[in-house]
Amino acid sequence: MATEEAGMEDMRPKGVAHSTVGETHPALRAPLQGGDLRTRESDPTPDPLLGGVDPPQGGDGVGSLPIFNISGYSGSGKTTLIEKLIPIMTRRGLRVAVIKHDCHGLSLDREGKDSDRFFKAGADVVAQGPEQACHRVHAGTDSDLFDILRKLINRYDIIFVEGHKTTPLPNKIWLRGENEEESPPPETGKLELVLSREADRVKVITRFIDEWFDGPNGLPPLYAGILIGGNSTRMGCPKHLIEKGNSTWIESIVGTVAPLVDTTVILGRGQVPPSLAESPVLPDVPHRRGPVAGMLSAMRWQPLAAWVFVACDLPMVTAEAVQWLLGNRKPGVWAILPSRQNEKGAEPLLAYYDFRARDYLEKVDRPTAMANSPKAITPAPPENLAASWTNINTPGDTSLLPD
């Protein structure tokens, strides 16, 4: 017992008082707390889903999303082309959605059927069968195209939009009809491709899609979320404030991860070293516990970003391990949870989550459940990198730390 107490004392950050419960040295008090967590530009009403932290304000554009608009006059071959592209994409593991514009009106139900009667009585209707379901809504009810696109992109890897030739959509491709000399109308806007009937349309557009996914928008913006917690009774102080050399564990982790991502965010409540005073800090979402509370806070705050989530008790994380993790990313993969040899289950932290993983995480209590999703992969890290996933939870675990 005496040995354990000594070990706990050695790990406490220097300059922090521990003689009184709850006492904290002023130098380590979090500079971002309470109302200071709001965005600097304005002080809007807090989003209740975030427990007081407001998400970044942004536009409504969909230009950077994997949306491909196939346009052309009637009879130009739009439906036939999309029908051929869909199985190519699904074989690659992509989940595909199609939005079809029909200016002549829709015929989705049979006159007199129960679902049709409900709809004509004024209700929006969801009809479910053993192999399919249909959500039929009245015009003006969740029927704005851009609202639909923003909702669908959270569940699909790629969206084809048929028609909407005058709508300002990204990646607009024009198909010529029988009259090859006929030009697209001026209001069509910017066109990426104009294809004749003689062109190998499937090959050309598949290559265009491949190049798009290989480009700067092919993968979502990458953020890192460092999860911290309160005081650790076993360690004698918050784990993220334990010192490693001349810095704390959290400073070491941020220093390793930050150069590899676009933005680094601290998740949870706790003291933050002065060197991280400018880092965004998000509290856990209410009514959730464990890592998933911080993960959902981040994903709700920046809903179109991908995330690398790292626990503060992984002080041996290396840049090489993070680079290996990110090297497994590809379109269609929504989560990467490493699976170490001789360890049970996949590792949910120091793991990667595409923004599309959020819907799944909203429904589970533990992020390890994400490994059961068909959109997740669980690769084994190389043996020389495996130590990065070692949790240091007790004073005895510190023997695993390198000198």
C-alpha positions, 0 to 999 in steps of 0.5 A: 500500500505504501508503494502505491501511495508513493507512485501516485504522489510521483505522478501528480503534476508539479505545482498543483495543490492536493492537500484539500479536496477540489483545490486546484493551482491557479496556473492549471485552471481551465481558461475556457469554462462556463459561458466562455465556451461559446463562440467569440463572434456572437452569443446565440442561444445555446444548442440544447443538444450540446449542453451549452456549446454552440456549433460553428456557424456556416452556410448551407452549401453542399458543394463539397459533398459527394453529390453528382447531378445527371442532367439532360433533356427527356430521352437523353439516357439519364435513368439508364446511365444511373442504373448502370452506375449504381452497381459499380458503386455498391460493389465498392462498398458505397451506400448509394442514394438517388433523387429523381426529379419528375416535373410531371408528377409522381405515381407512387401508390395505387388508388384506394390502397390504405396508404394512399387513403391516409396520404389523401386524408392529409398525413405523410405516410411511411409504408413498410414491407419485408424488403422495402419501405417508402416515405411519402410526404406532401410538397413543402414538408421536408421536400426542399432539395438541399434539406433532403441532400443534407439529411441523406448524406449522413446515411449515404456515401454518394448521391446521384440527382437525376434532373434538376437541370437548372438547380445549382448543384455540384458535379453537374453532368449534361447528357446530350440527346438525339440532337447532338447540336442542341446546347444546354440552357444557359440557366443550367450553370457550371457543367463538369462534363458534356457527354454525347450518346456515342461517348462511353458514359459509364466509363467516363463518369466512373473515372470522374467520380474516382478522381473526385474521391481522390481529390481534396473533397474525397474525404471529410475534414479531419478533426481530433477529439481528446477525451478528458475526465475528472479526478482519478482516485487511482492516480490521485489526480486527473489523468490528463494532467499527469506529467510526461517529461516536461509536459502533461499527458494531454499536452503530449497527446495534442502535440502528437496528434495536432499536426496530422489533423485540421483542428484539435478539440478537448472533450469533457470537463476538467482543468486545461494547461495554459499551453492549450488555452486556445483549444476549443473545449466541449462539454459532454452531451447530457444524459449520456455517459462514458466516451460516447458522451464526448464523442457525440458532443464533437460530432453534433458540434461539427456534423460534417467532419471526420474524427480521430478520438483519443483518450487522455490515458493513452500517453504512448500514442505516436504519430506513426500510429495515427498515420497508420490509422488514417492510412486505412481510410477510404470512401465507404468506411465509416469507422476504423477501430483497431483490433490488437492481437491477444486483446478482446474486442476492437479499440474504440479510442485512438480510432477513426469515425466518419461523420456518418457514424454518428447515427449509429453512435446515437443509438448505442451506449458504448462506442465498441458497438460500432465494430458490429456495423458493416460500415466499420473495419477492425484492422490489426495495427503493426506490432511495433505500433501496438503500444499506442493503444495501451491504457495507463489506468493505475499506478502499476500500469506506469511501469509500461511507460518508456523511460 
